[in-house]
Amino acid sequence: MMGGRIWVESEEGVGSTFQFVILVSSATPRQRPDIPIELQGRRLLVIGATATTRFILDHYLRQWNLQAEYPESVVEALGLVAGRAGFDLAIFNADTPGIDRLRARLPGIPVIALTRAGYRVAASDGKLFVAVLSMPLKAAAWRKS
């Protein structure tokens, strides 16, 4: 059926070995997810993400040729913003304390909210974000936002 073969080698008192060979073509390598050309090479500020989330984000962002800063706190992020680091996009963990102070310092910069599964962004907070993504993160969700 698939151009292969199947056979068994058996020895009484020892056991049997079942073997098979199938002919298949090699898999097509996965291509990196597309990201709009206008985002390539942009700088991102990522705040409030756990170490695991930072690792996953960094994986996606590097594939898409995006540069990210990962300050450890809102205070550190405020310092980066005050230093005019020139961010094009911000990604915030929606329940990070003090995030509203940071958001106020980023006028005109789109902000994506990261939420844990089941977390609902309050209607008033929803106006602050251009997109809300739930963790665990998936590349398809990024493309939609």
C-alpha positions in Angstrom: 0.0 0.0 0.0 2.8 2.5 0.9 5.6 0.7 -0.9 7.1 -0.7 2.2 7.3 -4.1 3.8 6.5 -5.8 7.1 7.9 -9.0 8.6 8.4 -11.0 11.7 11.4 -12.9 13.0 10.6 -15.4 15.7 12.6 -17.9 17.7 10.8 -20.4 19.9 11.4 -19.8 23.5 13.1 -16.5 22.9 10.4 -14.3 21.4 9.4 -12.4 18.2 10.6 -9.3 16.6 8.1 -7.4 14.4 9.7 -5.0 11.9 8.4 -2.7 9.2 9.8 -0.3 6.6 7.7 2.5 5.0 8.6 4.9 2.4 7.7 8.5 3.1 8.9 11.9 1.8 10.7 14.2 4.2 8.6 16.8 6.0 8.6 20.4 4.8 10.5 22.6 7.3 8.2 24.9 9.3 8.4 28.4 8.2 8.6 31.2 10.7 5.3 32.9 11.2 4.8 36.0 9.1 4.9 39.4 10.9 4.0 42.6 9.1 7.0 44.2 7.6 6.4 47.5 9.4 7.1 45.7 12.7 10.4 44.2 11.8 13.4 45.8 13.5 11.2 47.7 16.0 12.0 48.1 19.7 9.7 46.7 22.4 9.4 47.2 26.1 8.2 44.0 27.9 7.3 44.4 31.6 5.9 42.1 34.2 6.5 38.9 32.3 7.6 35.8 34.2 10.9 34.2 33.3 9.1 31.5 31.3 7.0 34.1 29.5 10.1 36.2 28.7 11.8 33.1 27.3 8.8 32.4 25.0 8.5 36.0 24.0 12.2 36.3 23.3 11.9 33.2 21.0 9.1 34.8 18.9 10.6 38.3 18.9 14.0 37.1 17.7 12.4 35.1 14.9 10.6 38.3 13.8 13.7 40.5 14.1 12.3 42.5 16.9 14.4 44.0 19.7 13.1 43.8 23.3 14.1 45.2 26.7 13.0 43.2 29.7 13.2 45.5 32.8 12.7 43.6 36.1 10.3 46.2 37.6 8.1 49.1 36.7 10.7 51.4 38.4 13.4 50.1 36.0 11.0 50.5 33.0 10.3 54.1 34.0 14.0 54.7 34.0 14.3 53.3 30.5 11.4 55.4 29.3 12.8 58.5 31.0 16.1 57.9 29.2 14.2 58.1 25.9 15.1 54.6 24.9 12.7 54.9 21.9 10.2 52.1 22.1 7.8 51.4 19.3 5.5 48.9 21.2 5.0 47.8 24.8 3.9 44.5 26.2 2.6 44.5 29.8 1.5 41.8 32.1 -2.0 43.2 32.8 -1.9 42.6 36.5 1.5 44.1 37.2 1.3 46.6 40.1 2.1 50.2 39.0 1.6 49.6 35.3 -0.8 52.6 35.0 2.1 54.9 35.9 4.2 53.4 33.1 1.4 53.5 30.6 0.9 57.2 31.2 4.6 57.8 30.2 4.1 56.1 26.9 1.7 58.3 25.0 1.1 57.2 21.4 2.9 53.8 21.9 0.6 50.8 21.3 0.4 48.5 24.3 -0.4 44.8 24.2 -1.7 43.3 27.5 -0.6 39.8 28.5 -3.1 38.0 30.8 -3.2 34.6 32.5 -5.9 32.2 31.3 -9.3 33.3 32.6 -8.2 36.8 33.5 -10.6 39.5 32.4 -9.4 42.9 31.6 -11.7 45.6 33.1 -13.6 47.7 30.6 -11.6 50.8 31.7 -8.3 48.9 31.2 -9.4 47.6 27.8 -9.2 51.1 26.4 -5.5 51.2 27.3 -4.5 48.2 25.2 -4.5 47.6 21.4 -4.7 43.9 22.0 -5.1 41.4 24.9 -3.2 38.1 24.6 -3.8 35.1 27.0 -0.9 33.0 28.2 0.2 30.4 27.2 1.4 32.4 24.2 0.9 31.1 20.7 2.2 32.5 17.5 -1.2 32.5 15.8 -2.5 34.9 18.5 0.3 37.3 17.8 -0.5 37.5 14.1 -4.2 38.3 14.9 -3.2 41.2 17.2 
